[in-house]
Amino acid sequence: MPELQTRLTRSLGLRHPIVSAPMAFAAGGALAAAVTRAGGLGLIGGGYGDGPWIEQQFAAAQGERIGIGFITWSLATKPSLLTAALAHRPAAVMLSFGDPRPFVDEIRAAGARLVCQCQDMSHVRDAIAAGADVVVAQGAEAGGHGALRGTFSFVPEVADELAARAPGTLLLAAGGVGDGRSLAAALMLGADGVLVGTRLWASREALVAPGHHRAILETGGDGTLRTRIPDVVRQLPWPPGFTARIRRNAFTARWHGREAELEKAAAEEGPRYAQAFAAGDAEQGAVWFGEAAGLVHSIEPAGEIIERMVAEAAGLRARGQAG
């Protein structure tokens, strides 16, 4: 099995420069452990903060070296969740969508690496000021929550900023990374590795309903959109500037562009949404994947996905060097 050695692999002791995205509700302990066993670093998705669920997922990881990610603005309402997670000695803690500074000292004291996901250059500068060990440059192609910058231009701009202001800080590219070509491209753009979401969402270990897995196999990159409606229907107070990329379906056709009406109907529509999501209904609830859906043609074990990505990227790099 070829290896792609970068600053990330050397710093974190990995075989491959791949970290799995801490996707809320989908990235459990089994997926995180599978990614780590395959040579990357797996992250549990701490999401909005369900303490017993997080404990169950650390148990499901069976002692593998993994990390965890949190939605920062939500963690601020339940900071004890971080303390509980750090008791498991995670290799890294990823914070996204909020100010990381209140949590930095506790993360460092536990010996975990601080990973800050960023969606624009102001977020990057905040992450540098907070002393992040790793910055994730997340492009708008990504599934789930994000903002507006495109991966292809954002990653090299962040690489330049880090080289000038924080040369020891590592960089991960996220958004649209779904195969070996995109992994190789991210490394060429200046990243030290990649954060993979959608492609690993479409893995056997992910906590994803069969109906949602079937939906991604039927959907290309054009079949998603950025919208606020899943947050409106769930009455979640997401900060301005962030939207969710989800699959286009009957739910989005009914409510996208009618957010004010949905907000008024949320008390009635919220339970319907929750029931549809729990049932794996791919039409009446949000299906959380990104534009890399067009690169997904089967649901496979996470280890096989990573092996293929690395082999393809290593082959491309070797051919480029030979040329």
KEKE-3310 file (N, C-alpha, C; in steps of 0.2 Angstrom, whole numbers, plus 5000, padded with zeros to 4 digits):
npx = (5004:5004:5011:5007:5017:5017:5018:5008:5006:5018:5018:5006:5008:5003:4998:4993:4987:4974:4959:4944:4929:4920:4905:4890:4879:4881:4895:4901:4908:4912:4915:4925:4935:4937:4943:4955:4961:4964:4974:4972:4966:4952:4937:4925:4908:4903:4893:4878:4878:4875:4877:4877:4876:4888:4897:4894:4899:4913:4915:4911:4922:4932:4944:4953:4964:4958:4949:4938:4925:4916:4902:4905:4898:4887:4893:4897:4886:4885:4898:4903:4903:4914:4924:4921:4923:4937:4941:4943:4955:4957:4965:4964:4954:4942:4935:4922:4913:4912:4919:4934:4942:4938:4940:4952:4963:4959:4959:4972:4978:4974:4982:4978:4977:4973:4961:4955:4941:4938:4930:4932:4944:4944:4941:4952:4962:4958:4959:4973:4977:4971:4980:4979:4983:4980:4973:4958:4953:4938:4928:4914:4908:4907:4897:4884:4885:4892:4900:4904:4915:4925:4933:4945:4951:4952:4960:4974:4975:4974:4985:4995:4994:4996:5009:5015:5012:5010:5019:5021:5009:4997:4988:4973:4963:4946:4930:4922:4931:4933:4940:4955:4960:4956:4962:4976:4976:4973:4985:4994:4989:4994:4990:4992:4985:4969:4952:4939:4922:4909:4912:4915:4904:4896:4899:4901:4902:4897:4884:4871:4855:4848:4840:4845:4858:4855:4850:4861:4868:4860:4862:4870:4883:4876:4865:4863:4860:4863:4856:4845:4835:4834:4839:4830:4818:4821:4823:4835:4848:4857:4872:4873:4877:4881:4876:4867:4873:4863:4854:4844:4827:4810:4807:4816:4811:4799:4801:4813:4817:4806:4808:4803:4790:4791:4797:4786:4778:4785:4783:4774:4779:4791:4791:4787:4797:4808:4803:4803:4817:4822:4816:4823:4819:4821:4816:4807:4814:4830:4845:4861:4873:4887:4894:4903:4895:4894:4905:4903:4899:4896:4893:4904:4916:4925:4939:4942:4939:4948:4960:4959:4959:4971:4980:4977:4980:4994:4998:4996:5004:5016:5017:5017:5029:5038:5036)
npy = (4994:5011:5026:5042:5054:5068:5084:5083:5069:5066:5074:5070:5056:5047:5036:5040:5056:5059:5064:5061:5069:5076:5073:5077:5066:5056:5052:5041:5031:5019:5022:5032:5024:5015:5023:5027:5015:5012:5020:5034:5048:5047:5055:5058:5064:5076:5085:5093:5090:5078:5070:5056:5049:5053:5046:5033:5032:5034:5022:5013:5015:5007:5009:5014:5026:5041:5056:5070:5081:5097:5108:5124:5135:5129:5120:5130:5132:5120:5117:5107:5095:5095:5093:5080:5073:5075:5067:5055:5055:5060:5061:5073:5088:5095:5111:5120:5134:5145:5154:5148:5151:5151:5137:5133:5132:5121:5111:5110:5107:5094:5088:5086:5089:5105:5108:5119:5123:5133:5145:5157:5170:5178:5170:5161:5169:5171:5158:5157:5166:5160:5150:5138:5121:5115:5120:5120:5122:5125:5123:5129:5118:5108:5096:5098:5111:5126:5140:5152:5152:5145:5129:5128:5140:5145:5136:5138:5151:5152:5143:5152:5162:5155:5151:5164:5169:5159:5148:5135:5129:5117:5112:5108:5103:5105:5100:5095:5084:5069:5058:5051:5060:5072:5072:5072:5085:5094:5093:5098:5111:5116:5111:5101:5089:5081:5084:5073:5071:5069:5058:5048:5048:5040:5027:5010:5010:5022:5031:5031:5031:5018:5022:5035:5033:5026:5037:5045:5038:5040:5053:5067:5079:5091:5089:5095:5109:5125:5130:5137:5130:5117:5121:5131:5123:5115:5124:5129:5140:5145:5154:5170:5169:5156:5142:5126:5113:5102:5088:5090:5089:5084:5090:5102:5107:5111:5121:5129:5145:5150:5153:5161:5158:5145:5146:5151:5140:5131:5124:5115:5108:5104:5092:5083:5084:5078:5065:5060:5061:5052:5040:5038:5044:5050:5060:5069:5075:5082:5077:5074:5078:5083:5091:5082:5070:5067:5059:5047:5031:5019:5011:5008:4999:5010:5009:5003:5014:5024:5017:5016:5030:5035:5027:5031:5044:5044:5038:5047:5058:5052:5050:5063:5068:5060:5065)
npz = (5000:4995:5003:5007:5013:5023:5031:5040:5042:5048:5059:5066:5067:5057:5043:5032:5024:5029:5036:5044:5043:5056:5056:5061:5069:5059:5059:5069:5082:5076:5063:5065:5071:5060:5050:5057:5059:5045:5043:5043:5052:5063:5067:5079:5077:5087:5086:5091:5104:5113:5127:5132:5120:5114:5123:5121:5108:5109:5116:5106:5097:5102:5109:5099:5092:5091:5087:5091:5086:5088:5086:5088:5094:5099:5108:5118:5125:5133:5140:5148:5141:5133:5143:5147:5135:5134:5144:5138:5131:5118:5102:5095:5094:5086:5082:5076:5068:5077:5091:5096:5107:5121:5124:5122:5132:5140:5131:5127:5139:5140:5131:5118:5100:5093:5082:5070:5061:5046:5037:5030:5027:5039:5049:5048:5053:5066:5070:5070:5079:5090:5092:5085:5080:5069:5054:5045:5029:5023:5009:5000:4993:5002:5011:5023:5036:5031:5022:5009:5002:4988:4987:4979:4977:4990:4998:4993:4996:5010:5013:5009:5019:5031:5029:5030:5042:5052:5051:5057:5058:5053:5038:5032:5018:5014:5007:4994:4992:4986:4980:4974:4965:4970:4982:4978:4972:4982:4990:4981:4980:4992:5004:5019:5020:5020:5024:5025:5021:5014:5006:5015:5022:5014:5018:5024:5038:5043:5052:5044:5037:5027:5017:5014:5010:4998:4991:4989:4980:4969:4965:4958:4958:4955:4962:4974:4986:4994:5009:5022:5027:5035:5047:5051:5052:5062:5072:5076:5082:5072:5068:5059:5041:5039:5030:5026:5016:5007:5000:4985:4986:4989:5001:5001:4989:4993:5003:5002:5000:5005:5019:5029:5030:5034:5046:5054:5053:5060:5072:5069:5058:5062:5070:5060:5051:5060:5061:5048:5046:5055:5050:5039:5027:5011:5005:5012:5022:5027:5018:5021:5012:5001:4986:4982:4980:4967:4964:4970:4969:4975:4991:5003:5013:5025:5025:5013:5005:5008:5005:4991:4988:4992:4985:4972:4972:4975:4964:4954:4958:4957:4943:4939:4945:4937:4925)
capx = (5000:5008:5010:5009:5020:5017:5019:5002:5007:5024:5016:5001:5009:4998:5001:4990:4985:4967:4956:4937:4925:4916:4899:4885:4874:4884:4902:4901:4914:4914:4918:4931:4940:4939:4947:4961:4964:4966:4980:4971:4963:4945:4934:4918:4905:4900:4887:4875:4880:4872:4882:4877:4878:4896:4900:4893:4903:4919:4915:4911:4929:4936:4951:4957:4967:4953:4947:4931:4923:4910:4899:4908:4893:4883:4897:4897:4880:4886:4905:4905:4904:4922:4928:4919:4926:4944:4943:4944:4961:4957:4971:4963:4948:4940:4930:4919:4907:4912:4925:4938:4947:4936:4941:4959:4967:4957:4961:4980:4980:4973:4987:4975:4978:4967:4959:4950:4938:4937:4926:4934:4950:4944:4941:4959:4966:4955:4962:4980:4977:4970:4985:4977:4988:4978:4967:4954:4950:4932:4925:4907:4906:4906:4891:4883:4886:4898:4899:4903:4922:4926:4939:4950:4955:4952:4965:4980:4976:4975:4992:5000:4993:4999:5016:5018:5010:5010:5022:5021:5002:4996:4982:4968:4958:4939:4925:4923:4937:4930:4943:4962:4962:4955:4967:4982:4975:4973:4992:4997:4987:4997:4987:4996:4981:4962:4946:4934:4916:4904:4914:4915:4897:4894:4903:4896:4902:4893:4878:4867:4850:4849:4837:4849:4863:4852:4849:4868:4870:4856:4863:4876:4885:4871:4859:4863:4860:4864:4850:4844:4828:4834:4840:4823:4813:4823:4823:4842:4850:4864:4875:4872:4883:4882:4870:4868:4872:4859:4851:4838:4822:4803:4808:4819:4807:4793:4802:4818:4815:4800:4810:4799:4784:4793:4798:4780:4775:4790:4780:4770:4783:4797:4790:4786:4804:4811:4800:4806:4824:4823:4814:4828:4815:4826:4812:4803:4819:4837:4849:4867:4880:4890:4895:4907:4891:4895:4910:4901:4896:4895:4893:4910:4920:4929:4946:4943:4939:4954:4966:4959:4960:4978:4983:4976:4984:5001:5000:4996:5010:5022:5017:5019:5036:5041:5035)
capy = (5000:5017:5030:5049:5057:5075:5087:5081:5062:5066:5077:5066:5049:5044:5033:5044:5062:5059:5065:5060:5075:5075:5074:5076:5061:5051:5050:5038:5028:5014:5026:5035:5019:5012:5028:5027:5008:5012:5025:5041:5050:5047:5060:5057:5070:5078:5089:5098:5089:5073:5067:5049:5047:5053:5041:5027:5032:5032:5015:5009:5015:5001:5011:5016:5033:5045:5063:5072:5088:5100:5114:5128:5139:5124:5118:5135:5131:5114:5116:5100:5090:5095:5090:5073:5070:5075:5061:5049:5056:5061:5064:5080:5091:5100:5116:5124:5138:5149:5157:5143:5153:5148:5130:5131:5130:5114:5106:5109:5104:5087:5085:5085:5094:5109:5109:5124:5123:5140:5146:5163:5172:5181:5164:5159:5174:5170:5152:5158:5170:5155:5145:5131:5116:5113:5124:5117:5127:5122:5126:5128:5112:5103:5094:5100:5118:5130:5146:5154:5152:5139:5126:5128:5146:5146:5133:5141:5158:5150:5141:5158:5166:5152:5152:5170:5171:5154:5142:5128:5127:5112:5114:5103:5105:5101:5103:5092:5079:5063:5053:5052:5066:5078:5072:5075:5092:5097:5093:5103:5118:5118:5108:5095:5084:5083:5082:5070:5071:5066:5051:5043:5047:5035:5021:5006:5011:5028:5030:5034:5027:5015:5027:5041:5030:5025:5043:5048:5034:5042:5060:5070:5085:5096:5088:5098:5116:5128:5132:5137:5127:5112:5124:5134:5118:5112:5130:5129:5147:5145:5161:5172:5168:5149:5138:5119:5110:5096:5085:5093:5084:5086:5095:5108:5110:5114:5126:5133:5152:5151:5152:5165:5154:5139:5148:5152:5133:5126:5120:5109:5105:5101:5085:5079:5083:5073:5058:5059:5060:5046:5035:5038:5046:5054:5066:5073:5077:5084:5072:5079:5077:5088:5090:5075:5065:5064:5054:5041:5026:5013:5011:5003:5000:5016:5007:5002:5020:5027:5014:5018:5037:5036:5023:5035:5051:5042:5036:5054:5061:5048:5051:5070:5068:5057:5069)
capz = (5000:4995:5008:5006:5019:5023:5038:5044:5044:5052:5065:5070:5067:5052:5037:5026:5026:5028:5043:5043:5045:5062:5054:5066:5068:5055:5061:5076:5084:5072:5057:5067:5072:5054:5047:5060:5057:5038:5042:5044:5059:5063:5072:5081:5077:5093:5084:5095:5111:5116:5131:5132:5113:5113:5127:5117:5102:5111:5117:5099:5094:5105:5111:5094:5093:5087:5090:5091:5083:5090:5084:5094:5097:5103:5114:5122:5130:5137:5140:5151:5136:5131:5148:5147:5129:5135:5148:5133:5128:5110:5098:5092:5095:5080:5083:5070:5068:5083:5094:5099:5112:5128:5125:5120:5137:5142:5125:5127:5145:5140:5127:5112:5095:5092:5075:5069:5054:5044:5030:5026:5030:5046:5053:5048:5057:5073:5072:5071:5086:5096:5092:5082:5078:5062:5051:5040:5025:5021:5004:5000:4990:5007:5014:5030:5036:5028:5019:5002:4998:4985:4989:4974:4978:4997:5001:4992:5000:5017:5013:5009:5025:5036:5028:5032:5049:5057:5047:5060:5058:5047:5034:5029:5013:5014:5002:4987:4992:4986:4977:4974:4961:4974:4987:4975:4970:4988:4992:4976:4982:4998:5010:5022:5020:5018:5029:5020:5024:5010:5003:5021:5024:5010:5020:5028:5045:5044:5055:5039:5035:5020:5012:5013:5006:4992:4988:4986:4974:4963:4965:4956:4961:4954:4966:4981:4987:5001:5012:5029:5030:5040:5054:5053:5054:5069:5077:5079:5081:5069:5067:5052:5037:5038:5028:5025:5009:5008:4994:4983:4986:4990:5007:4998:4984:4996:5008:5000:4997:5009:5025:5034:5031:5037:5053:5057:5054:5063:5078:5066:5053:5065:5072:5054:5049:5064:5060:5041:5046:5059:5046:5033:5021:5008:5001:5017:5027:5025:5017:5022:5009:4997:4979:4980:4979:4960:4964:4975:4965:4979:4998:5004:5020:5025:5024:5006:5002:5010:5002:4984:4987:4993:4979:4966:4973:4975:4957:4951:4960:4954:4936:4939:4946:4932:4919)
cpx = (5004:5006:5011:5011:5020:5018:5014:5004:5013:5022:5011:5002:5005:5002:4999:4987:4978:4964:4948:4934:4921:4908:4894:4880:4876:4891:4902:4908:4917:4917:4925:4937:4942:4944:4954:4965:4967:4972:4979:4969:4956:4942:4927:4914:4901:4893:4884:4875:4875:4877:4882:4878:4885:4899:4900:4897:4910:4920:4915:4918:4934:4943:4956:4959:4962:4953:4940:4930:4917:4908:4900:4902:4888:4887:4897:4892:4881:4894:4907:4906:4911:4926:4927:4923:4934:4946:4945:4951:4961:4963:4970:4955:4947:4934:4928:4913:4907:4919:4928:4941:4944:4938:4948:4963:4966:4959:4968:4982:4979:4978:4984:4977:4972:4967:4954:4947:4936:4934:4928:4941:4950:4944:4948:4963:4964:4959:4969:4981:4976:4975:4983:4983:4987:4972:4964:4951:4944:4929:4918:4904:4905:4899:4890:4884:4892:4896:4900:4910:4922:4933:4945:4954:4956:4958:4972:4981:4977:4982:4997:4999:4996:5007:5019:5017:5011:5013:5022:5014:5000:4989:4979:4964:4951:4934:4926:4929:4934:4934:4951:4964:4961:4960:4974:4982:4976:4981:4995:4995:4990:4995:4992:4992:4974:4957:4941:4928:4911:4906:4914:4908:4894:4898:4899:4896:4899:4886:4872:4862:4851:4846:4841:4855:4861:4852:4856:4870:4866:4857:4870:4878:4880:4865:4859:4862:4862:4858:4850:4838:4829:4835:4833:4818:4814:4824:4830:4845:4857:4866:4874:4879:4884:4875:4872:4868:4869:4857:4845:4833:4815:4803:4810:4814:4801:4795:4808:4816:4809:4802:4806:4792:4785:4794:4791:4777:4780:4787:4777:4775:4789:4796:4790:4793:4808:4809:4803:4813:4825:4821:4819:4824:4819:4822:4809:4808:4825:4841:4856:4873:4881:4891:4899:4902:4892:4901:4909:4897:4894:4896:4898:4912:4925:4936:4947:4943:4945:4960:4965:4961:4968:4982:4983:4980:4991:5003:5000:5002:5016:5023:5019:5026:5040:5041:5039)
cpy = (5006:5021:5037:5053:5065:5078:5084:5073:5062:5069:5073:5059:5045:5041:5037:5050:5063:5059:5064:5066:5072:5076:5072:5071:5055:5048:5048:5035:5023:5017:5029:5030:5016:5017:5027:5020:5008:5017:5032:5043:5051:5052:5058:5064:5072:5082:5094:5096:5084:5069:5059:5046:5047:5048:5034:5026:5031:5025:5011:5010:5010:5003:5013:5024:5037:5052:5064:5079:5090:5106:5119:5132:5135:5122:5123:5135:5125:5112:5109:5095:5089:5091:5082:5070:5070:5069:5055:5050:5056:5064:5071:5082:5096:5105:5120:5128:5142:5151:5151:5145:5151:5141:5128:5129:5123:5109:5105:5106:5096:5084:5083:5091:5098:5110:5114:5124:5131:5140:5153:5165:5175:5175:5161:5163:5173:5163:5153:5161:5165:5150:5138:5127:5115:5117:5120:5122:5124:5126:5125:5122:5107:5102:5097:5108:5121:5137:5147:5152:5145:5136:5127:5134:5147:5143:5136:5148:5157:5147:5147:5161:5162:5152:5158:5172:5166:5147:5135:5125:5123:5114:5108:5106:5101:5104:5100:5086:5072:5057:5055:5058:5072:5078:5075:5082:5096:5098:5098:5110:5120:5115:5102:5089:5086:5080:5079:5069:5066:5058:5046:5043:5042:5029:5017:5007:5018:5027:5034:5029:5024:5019:5033:5038:5028:5032:5046:5044:5036:5050:5062:5076:5091:5095:5090:5106:5118:5131:5133:5133:5121:5115:5128:5129:5115:5118:5130:5136:5147:5153:5163:5170:5160:5146:5131:5117:5103:5094:5089:5087:5087:5092:5102:5111:5114:5121:5131:5139:5154:5151:5155:5161:5148:5140:5149:5145:5128:5121:5114:5105:5101:5094:5080:5078:5078:5066:5056:5057:5053:5040:5034:5040:5051:5060:5071:5076:5079:5078:5076:5076:5083:5087:5084:5069:5062:5060:5048:5037:5019:5014:5006:5004:5006:5014:5006:5009:5024:5024:5016:5026:5038:5033:5028:5041:5049:5041:5043:5058:5058:5050:5059:5071:5065:5061:5075)
cpz = (5000:5001:5005:5012:5018:5030:5042:5046:5049:5059:5070:5070:5063:5047:5031:5028:5025:5035:5041:5046:5051:5061:5059:5064:5064:5057:5068:5077:5079:5065:5059:5068:5065:5050:5050:5059:5050:5037:5043:5051:5059:5068:5073:5080:5083:5092:5089:5103:5115:5120:5131:5125:5112:5117:5123:5111:5103:5113:5111:5096:5097:5106:5105:5095:5088:5090:5090:5089:5086:5086:5089:5097:5101:5109:5120:5127:5134:5137:5144:5147:5133:5137:5148:5141:5130:5139:5144:5130:5121:5108:5096:5094:5090:5082:5077:5071:5075:5086:5098:5106:5119:5129:5124:5126:5139:5137:5126:5133:5145:5135:5120:5107:5094:5084:5074:5062:5052:5037:5027:5030:5037:5051:5054:5053:5064:5075:5074:5078:5091:5096:5090:5079:5070:5060:5046:5036:5021:5015:5004:4997:4996:5009:5021:5030:5034:5026:5012:4998:4994:4987:4985:4975:4985:5000:4999:4996:5007:5018:5014:5016:5031:5035:5030:5039:5054:5053:5050:5060:5052:5044:5031:5024:5014:5009:4995:4986:4992:4983:4977:4970:4966:4980:4984:4974:4977:4991:4987:4978:4989:5004:5012:5022:5019:5024:5024:5024:5019:5008:5009:5024:5020:5011:5024:5036:5047:5047:5050:5037:5028:5015:5010:5009:4999:4988:4986:4980:4967:4962:4963:4960:4960:4959:4973:4981:4994:5003:5019:5032:5035:5047:5056:5055:5061:5074:5080:5077:5078:5067:5060:5048:5035:5035:5027:5018:5010:5001:4992:4983:4987:4996:5004:4993:4987:5000:5006:4997:5001:5017:5031:5035:5035:5045:5057:5058:5057:5068:5075:5062:5056:5067:5065:5051:5053:5062:5053:5042:5050:5055:5040:5026:5018:5004:5006:5022:5024:5024:5016:5019:5004:4990:4977:4979:4971:4959:4968:4970:4969:4987:5000:5011:5019:5023:5017:5002:5002:5006:4994:4983:4987:4987:4973:4966:4972:4968:4953:4952:4957:4947:4935:4940:4940:4926:4920)
residu = (MET:PRO:GLU:LEU:GLN:THR:ARG:LEU:THR:ARG:SER:LEU:GLY:LEU:ARG:HIS:PRO:ILE:VAL:SER:ALA:PRO:MET:ALA:PHE:ALA:ALA:GLY:GLY:ALA:LEU:ALA:ALA:ALA:VAL:THR:ARG:ALA:GLY:GLY:LEU:GLY:LEU:ILE:GLY:GLY:GLY:TYR:GLY:ASP:GLY:PRO:TRP:ILE:GLU:GLN:GLN:PHE:ALA:ALA:ALA:GLN:GLY:GLU:ARG:ILE:GLY:ILE:GLY:PHE:ILE:THR:TRP:SER:LEU:ALA:THR:LYS:PRO:SER:LEU:LEU:THR:ALA:ALA:LEU:ALA:HIS:ARG:PRO:ALA:ALA:VAL:MET:LEU:SER:PHE:GLY:ASP:PRO:ARG:PRO:PHE:VAL:ASP:GLU:ILE:ARG:ALA:ALA:GLY:ALA:ARG:LEU:VAL:CYS:GLN:CYS:GLN:ASP:MET:SER:HIS:VAL:ARG:ASP:ALA:ILE:ALA:ALA:GLY:ALA:ASP:VAL:VAL:VAL:ALA:GLN:GLY:ALA:GLU:ALA:GLY:GLY:HIS:GLY:ALA:LEU:ARG:GLY:THR:PHE:SER:PHE:VAL:PRO:GLU:VAL:ALA:ASP:GLU:LEU:ALA:ALA:ARG:ALA:PRO:GLY:THR:LEU:LEU:LEU:ALA:ALA:GLY:GLY:VAL:GLY:ASP:GLY:ARG:SER:LEU:ALA:ALA:ALA:LEU:MET:LEU:GLY:ALA:ASP:GLY:VAL:LEU:VAL:GLY:THR:ARG:LEU:TRP:ALA:SER:ARG:GLU:ALA:LEU:VAL:ALA:PRO:GLY:HIS:HIS:ARG:ALA:ILE:LEU:GLU:THR:GLY:GLY:ASP:GLY:THR:LEU:ARG:THR:ARG:ILE:PRO:ASP:VAL:VAL:ARG:GLN:LEU:PRO:TRP:PRO:PRO:GLY:PHE:THR:ALA:ARG:ILE:ARG:ARG:ASN:ALA:PHE:THR:ALA:ARG:TRP:HIS:GLY:ARG:GLU:ALA:GLU:LEU:GLU:LYS:ALA:ALA:ALA:GLU:GLU:GLY:PRO:ARG:TYR:ALA:GLN:ALA:PHE:ALA:ALA:GLY:ASP:ALA:GLU:GLN:GLY:ALA:VAL:TRP:PHE:GLY:GLU:ALA:ALA:GLY:LEU:VAL:HIS:SER:ILE:GLU:PRO:ALA:GLY:GLU:ILE:ILE:GLU:ARG:MET:VAL:ALA:GLU:ALA:ALA:GLY:LEU:ARG:ALA:ARG:GLY:GLN:ALA:GLY)
# end
